[in-house]
Amino acid sequence: MMFVPGNNPGMIKDAYIYKCDSIMFDLEDSVSIAEKDSARALVYYGLQTIHYEPKETVVRVNDPRSAIGLADLEAMVRAQVDVIRLPKTEIADDVVFCDQEITRIEKECGIPVGQTRMMAAIESAEGVLNAREIAHASKRLIGIALGAEDYVTDLKTQRTTTGVELMFARSIILHAARSAHLAALDTVYSDVNNEEGLIREATLIKQLGFDGKSVINPRQIDPIIRIFTPTAKEIQKAKAIMEAIQEAHKKGSGVIALNGKMIDKPVVMRAERTIALAKAAKVID
């Protein structure tokens, strides 16, 4: 998910050319108070006139309980953005309130109710501790994300190269997402010139089980894609597992084995995910 400042016309115009899966136009932290209205208009007309598909479009709005945030919602739902990203989510009611406002706007402008999806960004200690309730708060939710900069500030610490200060939050958010069958998205890596650090952090969050990572610079996209793309060996193993299952079904056998090892449901699920990731990365058909 690539962050694009909502007050940058050039980046809004060119965002579709990059290899990210999702474009997140930011109307919140990257936009000053004086530029909120103009940024909202820029993003609205970008969504209306630029063909971003097949990339997912996301807009991070300001707090919907504020006049600025409500104006963001009114414009972005009408522009038919794919996903509204709710910032600084602390309790389930934050999600419920935003869901209700989106429903109202969809009804007013004739958009099918439920078409606009949501993502909740968790950026505080309270939000982390309420992550499970947040994840289950709305059927519109497609994922929850960690916002690390505000989170570590709330903890009265700072980010380190080891990421130890984020481990608890990452674990809680990941478990909350899985309990609600949502995607889990990791935070940005802010040192854009440190590719080695980015690779190390992306490798860690993939191992934890995250589905993806936010980026703030197009140069960060390729390293993350490489990390999340299965290797040729992993793909070959996954294909062999799926072929063994098909062969066993043809023979009517309830026992499935490959190279002398039993194949059970968790093995199959991991193989299916490997195949899905390989298809998403376009390394197999």
C-alpha positions in Angstrom: 0.0 0.0 0.0 1.7 3.2 -1.2 1.0 6.4 0.7 0.3 9.4 -1.6 -0.1 12.9 0.0 -3.5 14.3 -0.9 -2.0 17.8 -1.6 0.5 16.6 -4.2 -1.1 16.8 -7.7 1.9 15.2 -9.5 1.8 12.1 -7.3 -2.0 11.8 -7.5 -1.7 12.0 -11.3 1.1 9.4 -11.6 0.3 7.0 -8.7 -1.1 4.4 -11.1 2.2 3.8 -12.8 3.9 2.2 -9.8 3.7 -1.5 -9.0 2.0 -1.2 -5.7 -1.2 -3.2 -5.1 -3.0 -0.4 -3.3 -2.8 3.4 -3.5 -3.7 5.3 -0.3 -4.4 9.0 -0.8 -3.7 10.7 2.5 -5.9 13.6 3.7 -4.8 13.4 7.3 -1.3 13.7 8.7 0.6 14.6 5.5 -1.8 17.6 4.8 -1.7 20.8 6.8 -4.9 22.4 8.1 -4.7 25.2 5.5 -4.6 22.6 2.7 -7.4 20.3 3.8 -10.0 21.6 1.5 -7.8 21.8 -1.6 -6.4 18.3 -0.9 -9.9 16.9 -0.6 -10.8 18.4 -4.0 -7.6 17.1 -5.6 -8.2 13.5 -4.5 -11.9 13.7 -5.4 -11.2 14.8 -9.0 -8.3 12.3 -9.2 -10.6 9.4 -8.3 -13.2 10.7 -10.8 -10.9 11.2 -13.8 -7.9 8.9 -13.5 -8.0 5.2 -14.3 -6.3 3.6 -11.3 -7.7 0.1 -11.8 -6.8 -2.7 -11.2 -5.1 -1.1 -8.2 -7.2 -0.7 -5.0 -7.9 2.9 -4.1 -7.9 3.9 -0.4 -8.3 7.3 1.2 -7.2 8.0 4.7 -9.7 10.6 6.0 -9.5 12.8 9.0 -11.4 11.9 12.1 -15.0 11.5 10.9 -16.4 13.0 14.1 -14.8 16.3 13.1 -16.2 18.7 10.4 -13.1 18.1 8.3 -13.3 14.4 8.5 -17.0 14.3 7.8 -16.5 16.4 4.7 -13.8 13.9 3.6 -16.2 11.1 4.0 -18.9 12.9 2.0 -16.5 13.5 -0.9 -14.7 10.2 -1.0 -17.8 8.0 -0.8 -19.4 10.0 -3.6 -16.1 9.6 -5.6 -16.6 5.8 -5.1 -13.2 5.1 -3.6 -12.7 1.4 -2.8 -11.8 1.8 0.8 -12.0 4.4 3.5 -9.1 4.2 6.0 -10.1 5.3 9.4 -7.1 6.9 11.3 -6.3 6.5 15.0 -8.9 3.9 15.7 -9.2 3.3 19.5 -12.5 1.7 20.1 -15.0 -0.4 18.2 -17.5 2.6 18.2 -15.1 4.6 16.1 -15.6 2.0 13.3 -19.4 1.8 13.9 -19.8 5.5 13.7 -17.9 5.7 10.4 -19.8 2.8 9.0 -23.1 4.5 9.8 -22.0 7.7 8.1 -20.9 5.9 5.0 -24.2 4.1 4.9 -26.0 7.4 5.1 -24.0 8.9 2.3 -24.3 5.8 0.1 -28.1 5.9 0.4 -28.2 9.7 -0.3 -26.3 9.3 -3.6 -27.6 6.0 -4.8 -24.5 3.9 -4.2 -25.3 0.3 -3.2 -25.0 0.1 0.6 -21.9 -1.8 1.5 -20.0 -1.0 -1.6 -17.5 1.3 0.2 -15.2 -0.8 2.3 -13.2 0.2 5.4 -9.8 -0.3 7.0 -9.0 0.7 10.5 -5.6 2.0 11.5 -4.5 1.3 15.0 -2.1 3.9 16.4 -2.2 3.9 20.2 -2.0 1.7 23.2 -5.7 1.8 23.7 -6.3 0.9 20.1 -4.0 -2.1 20.4 -5.7 -3.4 23.5 -9.1 -3.0 21.8 -7.9 -4.5 18.5 -10.2 -7.6 18.6 -13.3 -5.6 19.2 -12.3 -3.1 16.4 -11.7 -6.0 14.0 -15.2 -7.4 14.6 -17.0 -4.0 14.6 -18.2 -3.8 10.9 -18.8 -6.1 7.9 -17.3 -3.3 5.8 -13.8 -3.9 7.3 -11.3 -5.6 5.0 -8.3 -5.1 7.2 -6.6 -3.5 10.1 -3.3 -1.8 10.1 -0.6 -0.7 12.5 0.5 3.0 12.5 3.8 2.9 14.3 4.9 6.5 14.6 1.9 7.6 16.7 1.9 4.3 18.6 5.5 4.5 19.8 5.0 8.2 20.8 2.0 7.0 22.8 4.2 4.5 24.5 6.8 7.2 25.3 9.5 5.5 23.3 10.8 5.5 19.7 11.4 3.1 16.8 14.5 1.1 16.7 16.1 -1.1 14.0 15.2 -4.3 15.8 11.5 -3.4 16.0 11.2 -4.9 19.5 9.0 -2.0 20.6 6.4 -3.0 18.0 6.3 -6.7 18.6 3.4 -6.7 21.1 1.3 -4.4 18.9 2.1 -6.4 15.7 1.2 -9.7 17.4 -2.1 -8.4 18.8 -3.2 -6.7 15.6 -2.3 -9.8 13.6 -4.3 -12.1 15.9 -7.2 -9.7 15.9 -7.2 -9.6 12.1 -7.1 -13.4 11.8 -9.9 -13.8 14.4 -12.2 -11.7 12.1 -10.8 -13.1 8.8 -9.3 -9.7 7.8 -6.1 -8.6 6.2 -3.3 -7.4 8.5 -1.1 -4.6 7.1 2.1 -3.5 8.7 3.4 0.0 9.2 5.7 2.1 7.0 9.5 1.9 7.2 10.4 5.6 7.3 14.1 5.4 6.4 13.7 5.4 2.6 17.4 5.2 2.0 17.9 2.1 4.1 16.9 -0.8 1.8 18.7 -3.3 4.0 16.6 -2.3 7.0 13.4 -2.3 5.0 14.2 -5.9 3.8 14.9 -7.0 7.3 11.7 -5.6 8.6 9.5 -6.8 5.7 11.0 -10.3 6.2 10.1 -10.2 9.9 6.5 -9.2 9.3 6.0 -11.8 6.6 7.3 -14.4 9.0 4.8 -13.2 11.6 2.0 -13.6 9.1 1.2 -10.1 7.9 -0.4 -9.8 4.4 1.5 -6.7 3.3 3.3 -3.5 4.2 2.7 0.2 3.7 5.4 2.3 1.8 6.1 6.0 1.6 8.3 5.9 -1.5 8.0 3.9 -4.8 11.6 2.6 -4.3 10.3 0.5 -1.4 7.8 -1.4 -3.5 10.1 -3.8 -5.4 12.0 -5.1 -2.3 8.6 -5.9 -0.5 7.2 -7.6 -3.6 10.3 -9.8 -3.8 10.0 -10.8 -0.1 6.3 -11.7 -0.4 6.7 -13.5 -3.7 7.2 -17.3 -3.2 10.4 -18.8 -4.4 10.5 -21.3 -7.3 11.2 -24.0 -4.7 8.2 -23.0 -2.6 5.9 -22.9 -5.7 7.1 -26.3 -6.9 6.4 -27.8 -3.5 2.9 -26.2 -3.3 2.1 -27.5 -6.8 3.3 -31.0 -5.9 1.0 -31.0 -2.8 -2.0 -29.9 -4.8 -1.3 -32.5 -7.5 -1.0 -35.2 -4.8 -4.4 -34.2 -3.5 -6.0 -34.4 -7.0 -4.4 -37.8 -7.6 -5.7 -39.1 -4.2 -9.2 -37.8 -5.0 -9.2 -39.6 -8.4 -8.3 -42.8 -6.7 -10.9 -42.3 -4.0 -8.2 -42.4 -1.4 -8.7 -40.7 2.0 -5.0 -40.9 2.8 -2.8 -38.3 1.0 0.9 -38.5 1.1 3.9 -36.9 -0.7 7.4 -38.2 -0.5 6.4 -40.4 2.4 4.9 -37.6 4.4 1.2 -37.2 5.3 -0.6 -34.2 3.8 -3.1 -32.7 6.3 -5.3 -29.6 6.2 -2.7 -27.1 7.5 -0.3 -28.2 4.8 -2.9 -27.8 2.1 -3.9 -24.4 3.3 -0.3 -23.2 3.3 0.1 -24.6 -0.3 -3.0 -22.8 -1.4 -1.7 -19.5 0.0 1.6 -20.0 -1.7 -0.2 -20.5 -5.0 -2.4 -17.5 -4.4 0.7 -15.3 -3.7 2.5 -16.6 -6.8 -0.5 -15.7 -8.9 -0.9 -12.3 -7.3 2.8 -11.7 -8.1 2.2 -12.9 -11.6 5.0 -15.5 -11.5 2.5 -18.2 -12.4 -0.7 -18.2 -14.3 
